[in-house]
C-alpha cells in the first residue's frame, strides 16, 4: 500500500497517529502541558495527603547554605525524599543524623522539576526512647574519639574560689539550693547566668553562658569567675536532652574556667558530665565541691597559729637563757677598745707631725728649683744647645764609619751561611730523599711507610716507588775499592741506584 494512502487524513479514524495532530469533532480530551499536569498532580497529592506522620530512618541528611534541611526517610522496602524549611529546622530539639529513627509530621507534595514526590516536614521527633538512647550513644562515641572526655584534660578545682559562676534557671529550686549551701559552708560571690534548661533553644543558651563566662576579662567591671557550675534538677531523658547536645558539650570542654556539672539526680548522666572537670550527683553536692567549710578552715588556722607560736617561743626562750649566760662571761666593751683607742691617738699624732715635716721639705725643694726656672736662663740654655747641634752636624764620614762597622760584623755570618745550605752536598754527589709532599726523610723506617719517594740530585729530581709490599729492601753492602798505592784514600760514594734496591 502506498504511504500516502496509509496516512490519508480523510481515512484516519483516530486509531493511528497522524503526521499532524488535529482535533476531531466532539473530542473533549484537550492536550495538557507538562506544567498543567504537574500542577494537577501536586494539588491532588496535597489535597489527599495534606497531613501525614511517617516513621522511618534518616538517610542522606544535608543542610543547605540557606538553612533548609534535605533528607530521605526509608524502611526496609521503600524510601521517600523529605525537605524541612529553615524555620522548622532551627526549631529541632536534636541534631538530625543518618541512621536515626524518627517520626516526621508534614504533608506530601510533588517536585515538578524532577517529577518526584516528597514530604515537607513540619516537625520531627525521635521515634521512642530506644532511638534516643542510640543517638546519645552514637554522639558519645564520636565526641570521645575527639578526646573531649579524656581524663588528662580534666583540671583541678580551685581550693577557695572568690567568684563562682552558675549557669541555670533563675526561677527553679536549683539556684536556691546552691546559694543556701554556699552560705552555710563559705559565703562567696555568685554570678548567675539565667538560661532555659529545657525545651527549644535551651542548649544554645547554656553553651553561650559557658562561653560568656570564659570571655570575661580579669579586672573588668564584671569579675571573672574562678569556677563555673552548670546545674539543673532531675527529669527524664527528654528533659535533660539539652545537656546532651553537642554545642553544650563542646562549650564545656573548651571552657577556660574549671567547670562542675550538676545536671539531674545521682542516677542521671549526661554528656555534659563527661566533658566537665568534675561531676556532682546533685546541685547541692556541686556547692559542697566548690568551697570548703569556713568554720573548719578557721579552726585549722587557729590550731596552726597556736602551734606556730609555741614553736617560735620555745627556741626564743632557750636562746635568751643561753645568751644571758654568755654575756656574763664576755669582757666589758670599754676594756676591749681601750688599747686600740690609745694606739689610734698615737698614730694620729704621728701622722700630723709627719705630714707637717714632709710639707716643709717639699716647700724648701720647690724654692730651690724655682730659682733655676727663670725665663732668661731658659733662653740661654736653648741658645747654647742650638749652637752645639750646629757644630756637630751630620757629616758623611760619620755615616760611612757606622756602615763599615756594621758590614764587618756581618762578614763572618756571610762566610758561614753557604756552609749551612742543605743542597750544597748535592754538588759533591749526595742525594736528598723526600716524600711526595716535599718533606725530607732521615731514616729507613720513615721511608718504608711511604708509597712513593722523590730523590733530589744535583741536576733534578727522580720519583721512585718503595715496592708492592710497602717495605724497603735491605741495603746493599758497599763494594770494597781495589788496592792502590798508599796514598790518602778518597771516600767511596754509595751507589744511587742501590739505595732502595731499584
C-alpha positions as CSV (number, residue, x, y, z in Angstrom):
1,X,0.0,0.0,0.0
2,X,1.4,3.4,-0.9
3,X,2.5,5.5,2.1
4,X,0.3,8.4,1.1
5,X,-2.8,6.2,1.3
6,X,-1.8,4.8,4.8
7,X,-1.6,8.3,6.3
8,X,-4.5,9.8,4.5
9,X,-6.2,12.2,6.9
10,X,-9.6,11.6,5.3
11,X,-9.5,7.8,6.0
12,X,-7.8,8.0,9.5
13,X,-10.4,7.3,12.2
14,X,-8.1,8.3,15.2
15,X,-6.8,4.8,16.0
16,X,-3.5,5.6,14.4
17,X,-1.4,8.7,14.9
18,X,-1.2,11.1,12.0
19,X,1.5,13.2,10.8
20,X,-0.1,16.4,12.1
21,X,-2.3,16.5,15.2
22,X,-5.9,17.6,14.6
23,X,-8.9,17.9,16.7
24,X,-11.8,15.7,15.8
25,X,-15.5,16.7,16.1
26,X,-16.8,16.0,19.7
27,X,-13.2,15.5,21.1
28,X,-13.1,16.7,24.8
29,X,-9.6,15.5,25.6
30,X,-7.6,18.6,25.0
31,X,-3.8,18.1,25.3
32,X,-2.3,19.3,28.6
33,X,1.1,20.9,29.0
34,X,3.7,19.4,31.3
35,X,3.3,22.2,33.8
36,X,-0.5,21.8,33.8
37,X,-0.3,18.0,34.6
38,X,2.4,18.6,37.2
39,X,0.2,21.2,38.9
40,X,-2.8,18.9,38.8
41,X,-0.8,16.1,40.4
42,X,0.6,18.5,43.0
43,X,-2.9,19.6,44.0
44,X,-4.2,16.1,44.1
45,X,-1.4,14.8,46.3
46,X,-1.5,17.7,48.6
47,X,-5.3,17.5,49.0
48,X,-5.3,13.8,49.6
49,X,-2.2,13.7,51.9
50,X,-2.3,17.1,53.5
51,X,-1.3,15.7,56.9
52,X,0.7,12.6,57.4
53,X,3.0,11.1,60.1
54,X,5.8,8.9,58.8
55,X,8.1,6.7,60.7
56,X,11.5,5.8,59.2
57,X,15.2,6.0,59.3
58,X,17.0,9.2,58.3
59,X,19.4,8.9,55.3
60,X,21.4,11.4,53.3
61,X,20.9,14.3,55.8
62,X,22.2,17.5,54.4
63,X,21.9,21.2,55.4
64,X,22.0,23.7,52.6
65,X,23.6,27.1,52.9
66,X,20.2,28.6,53.0
67,X,19.4,26.7,56.2
68,X,17.0,24.2,54.7
69,X,17.3,20.6,55.7
70,X,17.2,17.9,53.0
71,X,17.0,14.1,53.8
72,X,15.3,10.9,53.0
73,X,13.1,8.6,55.1
74,X,13.4,4.9,54.4
75,X,12.5,1.5,55.8
76,X,13.5,-1.9,54.5
77,X,11.3,-1.7,51.4
78,X,10.8,1.9,50.3
79,X,12.3,5.4,50.5
80,X,10.8,8.9,50.3
81,X,12.6,12.2,50.0
82,X,12.0,14.9,52.6
83,X,12.6,18.6,53.0
84,X,12.4,20.8,56.1
85,X,12.4,24.5,55.6
86,X,14.8,26.8,57.6
87,X,12.3,27.9,60.2
88,X,11.4,24.3,61.2
89,X,15.0,23.1,61.0
90,X,16.0,25.8,63.6
91,X,13.3,24.6,66.0
92,X,14.5,21.0,66.1
93,X,15.3,19.7,69.6
94,X,18.1,17.4,68.3
95,X,20.6,17.3,65.5
96,X,19.5,15.0,62.6
97,X,22.0,12.4,61.6
98,X,22.0,9.4,59.3
99,X,20.7,6.2,60.9
100,X,18.3,7.9,63.5
101,X,14.8,6.5,63.5
102,X,12.4,9.4,63.6
103,X,8.7,10.3,63.3
104,X,8.2,13.1,60.8
105,X,5.0,15.1,60.5
106,X,4.1,17.1,57.4
107,X,2.3,16.9,54.1
108,X,3.1,15.2,50.8
109,X,3.7,17.2,47.7
110,X,5.4,16.9,44.4
111,X,8.5,18.4,42.9
112,X,7.8,19.1,39.2
113,X,11.4,19.9,38.5
114,X,12.2,16.2,38.9
115,X,8.8,14.5,38.7
116,X,9.2,13.2,42.2
117,X,7.0,13.3,45.3
118,X,8.3,14.2,48.7
119,X,7.2,15.2,52.2
120,X,7.5,18.7,53.5
121,X,8.4,18.1,57.2
122,X,6.9,20.5,59.7
123,X,8.2,18.7,62.8
124,X,10.5,15.8,63.6
125,X,10.8,13.7,66.7
126,X,13.0,10.7,67.7
127,X,10.9,7.5,67.5
128,X,10.9,6.3,71.1
129,X,13.4,6.3,74.0
130,X,15.4,3.5,72.5
131,X,16.2,5.5,69.4
132,X,17.0,8.5,71.6
133,X,19.5,6.4,73.6
134,X,21.0,5.0,70.4
135,X,21.5,8.6,69.2
136,X,23.0,9.5,72.6
137,X,25.5,6.6,72.5
138,X,26.5,7.4,68.9
139,X,27.2,11.1,69.8
140,X,29.1,10.0,72.9
141,X,31.4,7.7,70.9
142,X,32.0,10.4,68.3
143,X,32.9,13.1,70.9
144,X,35.0,10.6,72.9
145,X,37.0,9.8,69.8
146,X,37.9,13.5,69.5
147,X,39.3,13.4,73.1
148,X,36.7,15.7,74.7
149,X,36.2,13.2,77.6
150,X,39.9,12.3,78.1
151,X,41.0,12.3,81.8
152,X,44.2,14.2,81.1
153,X,42.0,17.2,80.0
154,X,40.4,17.4,83.5
155,X,41.6,20.4,85.6
156,X,41.8,20.7,89.3
157,X,39.2,22.9,91.0
158,X,40.4,26.0,92.8
159,X,40.6,25.5,96.6
160,X,38.8,28.7,97.5
161,X,37.2,30.4,94.6
162,X,36.4,34.1,95.1
163,X,33.7,34.3,92.4
164,X,31.5,31.4,91.3
165,X,29.5,31.5,88.1
166,X,26.3,29.5,88.0
167,X,24.5,28.5,84.7
168,X,20.9,27.5,85.5
169,X,17.3,28.7,85.5
170,X,16.9,31.7,87.8
171,X,13.4,30.6,88.9
172,X,14.0,27.0,89.9
173,X,14.9,25.4,93.2
174,X,18.4,24.6,91.9
175,X,19.8,28.1,92.3
176,X,18.2,28.4,95.8
177,X,19.8,25.1,96.9
178,X,23.2,26.2,95.6
179,X,23.1,29.7,97.2
180,X,21.9,28.2,100.6
181,X,24.6,25.6,100.6
182,X,27.3,28.1,99.8
183,X,26.1,30.5,102.5
184,X,26.3,27.6,105.1
185,X,29.8,26.5,104.1
186,X,31.7,29.5,102.9
187,X,29.8,32.7,101.7
188,X,31.1,33.6,98.2
189,X,30.2,36.0,95.5
190,X,27.9,34.2,93.0
191,X,27.2,35.3,89.4
192,X,24.1,33.7,87.9
193,X,23.7,33.5,84.1
194,X,20.0,32.8,83.6
195,X,19.2,30.3,80.9
196,X,16.5,27.9,79.8
197,X,17.3,24.4,81.0
198,X,14.6,22.6,78.9
199,X,12.9,23.0,75.5
200,X,13.7,24.8,72.3
201,X,16.8,27.0,72.4
202,X,17.9,25.7,75.8
203,X,21.1,24.1,74.5
204,X,22.2,27.3,72.7
205,X,21.6,29.4,75.8
206,X,23.6,27.1,78.1
207,X,26.5,27.0,75.6
208,X,26.5,30.8,75.2
209,X,26.5,31.2,79.0
210,X,29.6,28.9,79.5
211,X,31.4,30.7,76.7
212,X,30.3,34.1,78.1
213,X,31.9,33.4,81.5
214,X,35.2,32.3,79.7
215,X,35.1,35.6,77.7
216,X,35.1,37.8,80.8
217,X,38.4,39.6,81.1
218,X,40.1,39.9,84.5
219,X,40.0,43.4,86.0
220,X,36.8,44.4,84.1
221,X,33.6,45.8,85.5
222,X,32.2,42.2,85.9
223,X,34.5,39.9,87.9
224,X,35.7,36.8,86.2
225,X,34.6,33.6,87.9
226,X,37.2,31.2,89.3
227,X,34.7,28.3,88.9
228,X,31.6,27.6,86.9
229,X,28.7,25.4,87.9
230,X,26.3,24.1,85.2
231,X,23.2,22.9,87.1
232,X,19.7,21.5,86.6
233,X,17.2,19.5,88.5
234,X,16.2,15.9,87.8
235,X,13.9,14.7,85.0
236,X,13.5,12.3,82.1
237,X,16.0,11.8,79.3
238,X,13.9,14.1,77.2
239,X,14.0,16.8,79.9
240,X,17.8,16.6,80.2
241,X,18.4,16.3,76.5
242,X,19.6,19.9,76.2
243,X,22.7,18.9,78.2
244,X,23.5,16.1,75.7
245,X,23.6,18.5,72.8
246,X,27.0,18.7,71.0
247,X,27.0,22.5,71.3
248,X,26.8,22.3,75.1
249,X,29.4,19.5,75.4
250,X,31.9,21.4,73.2
251,X,31.4,24.7,75.1
252,X,32.0,22.9,78.5
253,X,35.1,21.1,77.1
254,X,36.6,24.4,75.6
255,X,35.9,26.5,78.8
256,X,39.0,28.2,80.2
257,X,37.4,28.1,83.6
258,X,37.1,24.8,85.6
259,X,33.5,23.5,85.3
260,X,31.4,21.4,87.7
261,X,28.4,19.6,86.0
262,X,25.4,19.1,88.3
263,X,22.7,18.0,85.9
264,X,19.8,15.8,87.3
265,X,19.9,13.5,90.2
266,X,22.6,11.0,91.1
267,X,21.4,8.3,88.7
268,X,21.2,10.8,85.7
269,X,24.2,11.1,83.5
270,X,24.6,13.4,80.5
271,X,27.4,14.1,78.1
272,X,27.9,17.4,79.9
273,X,29.0,15.4,82.9
274,X,31.7,13.6,80.8
275,X,33.1,16.9,79.4
276,X,33.2,18.8,82.7
277,X,36.2,18.8,85.0
278,X,34.1,17.4,87.9
279,X,30.7,15.7,88.0
280,X,28.4,16.4,91.0
281,X,25.5,14.0,91.8
282,X,23.2,16.9,92.7
283,X,23.4,20.7,92.6
284,X,23.8,20.8,96.4
285,X,26.8,18.5,96.1
286,X,28.2,20.8,93.5
287,X,28.1,23.7,96.0
288,X,29.9,21.4,98.5
289,X,32.6,20.6,96.0
290,X,33.1,24.3,95.1
291,X,34.0,25.7,98.5
292,X,35.3,24.2,101.8
293,X,33.7,24.7,105.2
294,X,34.7,28.1,106.6
295,X,34.4,27.0,110.2
296,X,36.7,24.0,109.7
297,X,39.2,26.2,107.9
298,X,39.1,28.7,110.8
299,X,39.7,26.0,113.4
300,X,42.5,24.6,111.4
301,X,44.1,28.1,111.0
302,X,43.7,28.7,114.8
303,X,45.4,25.4,115.6
304,X,48.2,26.0,113.2
305,X,48.7,29.5,114.6
306,X,48.9,28.2,118.1
307,X,51.4,25.6,117.1
308,X,53.4,28.2,115.3
309,X,53.5,30.4,118.4
310,X,54.6,27.5,120.6
311,X,57.3,26.5,118.1
312,X,58.5,30.2,117.8
313,X,58.5,30.9,121.6
314,X,60.4,27.8,122.7
315,X,63.7,28.4,120.8
316,X,63.4,32.1,121.7
317,X,63.2,31.3,125.4
318,X,66.1,28.9,125.3
319,X,68.2,31.3,123.2
320,X,67.6,34.1,125.7
321,X,68.8,32.0,128.5
322,X,72.0,30.9,126.6
323,X,72.6,34.5,125.6
324,X,72.4,35.8,129.1
325,X,74.9,33.1,130.2
326,X,77.4,34.0,127.5
327,X,77.0,37.8,128.1
328,X,78.1,37.4,131.7
329,X,81.3,35.7,130.6
330,X,82.2,38.4,128.0
331,X,84.6,41.2,128.9
332,X,83.4,44.8,129.0
333,X,83.4,46.7,125.7
334,X,85.4,49.6,127.2
335,X,88.3,47.2,128.2
336,X,88.5,45.7,124.7
337,X,88.6,49.1,123.0
338,X,90.9,51.0,125.4
339,X,94.3,49.7,124.0
340,X,93.1,50.3,120.4
341,X,91.9,53.8,121.1
342,X,95.2,54.7,122.7
343,X,97.1,53.4,119.7
344,X,94.8,55.3,117.4
345,X,95.5,58.5,119.2
346,X,99.3,57.9,119.0
347,X,99.2,57.1,115.3
348,X,97.0,60.2,114.6
349,X,99.6,62.5,116.3
350,X,102.5,60.9,114.4
351,X,100.6,61.3,111.1
352,X,100.0,65.0,111.8
353,X,103.7,65.6,112.5
354,X,104.9,63.6,109.6
355,X,102.6,65.4,107.2
356,X,103.8,68.8,108.5
357,X,107.5,67.9,108.2
358,X,107.1,66.4,104.7
359,X,105.3,69.5,103.6
360,X,108.1,71.7,104.9
361,X,110.8,69.6,103.0
362,X,108.9,69.8,99.7
363,X,108.4,73.5,100.1
364,X,112.2,74.1,100.5
365,X,112.9,71.9,97.4
366,X,110.4,73.9,95.5
367,X,112.0,77.1,96.4
368,X,115.4,75.8,95.2
369,X,114.1,74.6,91.9
370,X,112.1,77.7,91.3
371,X,115.3,79.8,91.2
372,X,116.5,77.9,88.2
373,X,113.3,78.3,86.2
374,X,113.8,82.0,85.2
375,X,113.0,83.0,81.6
376,X,116.4,84.4,80.8
377,X,118.1,81.2,82.0
378,X,115.9,79.0,79.9
379,X,116.5,81.1,76.8
380,X,120.3,80.9,77.3
381,X,120.2,77.1,77.6
382,X,118.1,76.8,74.4
383,X,120.6,79.0,72.5
384,X,123.6,77.0,73.8
385,X,122.0,73.7,72.8
386,X,121.3,75.0,69.3
387,X,124.9,76.1,68.8
388,X,126.2,72.7,69.8
389,X,123.8,71.0,67.4
390,X,125.0,73.2,64.6
391,X,128.7,72.4,65.3
392,X,128.1,68.6,65.4
393,X,126.3,68.3,62.0
394,X,125.7,65.1,60.1
395,X,129.0,64.6,58.0
396,X,129.2,61.6,55.5
397,X,132.3,60.4,57.3
398,X,130.4,59.5,60.4
399,X,127.7,57.6,58.4
400,X,130.4,55.7,56.4
401,X,132.2,54.7,59.6
402,X,129.0,53.2,61.1
403,X,128.2,51.4,57.8
404,X,131.8,49.9,57.8
405,X,131.4,48.6,61.4
406,X,128.1,47.0,60.6
407,X,129.5,45.3,57.4
408,X,132.5,44.0,59.3
409,X,130.1,42.4,61.8
410,X,128.1,40.7,59.1
411,X,131.1,39.3,57.2
412,X,131.6,36.2,59.5
413,X,128.0,35.3,59.2
414,X,128.1,35.6,55.4
415,X,131.0,33.2,55.3
416,X,129.3,30.6,57.4
417,X,125.9,30.8,55.8
418,X,126.7,28.9,52.5
419,X,128.1,26.0,54.5
420,X,124.6,25.6,56.1
421,X,122.8,25.2,52.7
422,X,121.2,21.7,52.7
423,X,121.6,21.4,48.9
424,X,125.4,22.2,48.9
425,X,126.3,18.5,49.4
426,X,124.3,17.7,46.2
427,X,127.2,19.3,44.2
428,X,129.5,16.6,45.7
429,X,127.4,13.6,44.7
430,X,125.0,13.3,47.6
431,X,121.2,13.0,47.2
432,X,118.2,14.2,49.2
433,X,115.4,11.8,49.9
434,X,111.9,13.4,50.2
435,X,108.3,12.3,50.3
436,X,105.9,13.2,47.5
437,X,104.8,16.2,49.5
438,X,108.4,17.5,49.8
439,X,109.2,16.5,53.4
440,X,112.8,15.4,53.9
441,X,113.3,11.8,55.3
442,X,116.2,10.9,57.5
443,X,115.6,7.2,58.4
444,X,114.9,3.9,56.6
445,X,111.8,3.3,58.8
446,X,110.2,6.6,57.8
447,X,110.9,5.8,54.1
448,X,109.3,2.3,54.3
449,X,106.0,3.9,55.3
450,X,105.7,6.0,52.1
451,X,104.2,4.6,48.9
452,X,106.4,6.8,46.7
453,X,109.6,8.8,47.2
454,X,111.4,11.7,45.4
455,X,115.2,11.7,45.2
456,X,116.7,15.1,44.5
457,X,120.1,15.1,42.7
458,X,122.3,18.0,41.7
459,X,120.7,18.3,38.3
460,X,117.0,17.4,39.2
461,X,114.5,15.1,41.0
462,X,113.8,11.4,40.4
463,X,110.5,9.9,41.6
464,X,110.8,6.2,42.8
465,X,108.4,3.7,44.3
466,X,109.1,1.7,47.5
467,X,107.7,-1.6,46.3
468,X,104.4,-3.5,46.2
469,X,104.8,-4.9,49.7
470,X,105.4,-1.5,51.2
471,X,108.8,-2.5,52.7
472,X,112.2,-1.1,51.8
473,X,114.6,-3.9,50.8
474,X,117.8,-4.2,52.8
475,X,120.6,-2.0,51.8
476,X,123.3,-3.4,49.5
477,X,126.7,-3.7,51.1
478,X,129.3,-1.3,49.6
479,X,131.9,-2.8,47.3
480,X,135.5,-2.6,48.5
481,X,137.8,-0.4,46.5
482,X,140.8,-2.1,44.7
483,X,144.2,-1.7,46.4
484,X,146.1,1.3,45.3
485,X,149.3,3.0,46.2
486,X,149.5,4.1,49.7
487,X,148.0,7.4,49.2
488,X,145.3,9.3,51.0
489,X,142.2,7.3,50.4
490,X,139.2,9.1,48.8
491,X,135.7,8.5,50.3
492,X,133.7,6.0,48.4
493,X,130.3,7.4,47.4
494,X,127.3,5.0,47.7
495,X,125.6,3.9,44.6
496,X,122.5,5.9,44.0
497,X,120.6,3.0,42.2
498,X,121.2,0.6,45.1
499,X,119.8,2.9,47.8
500,X,116.3,1.3,47.7
501,X,117.0,-1.7,45.6
502,X,115.9,-0.2,42.3
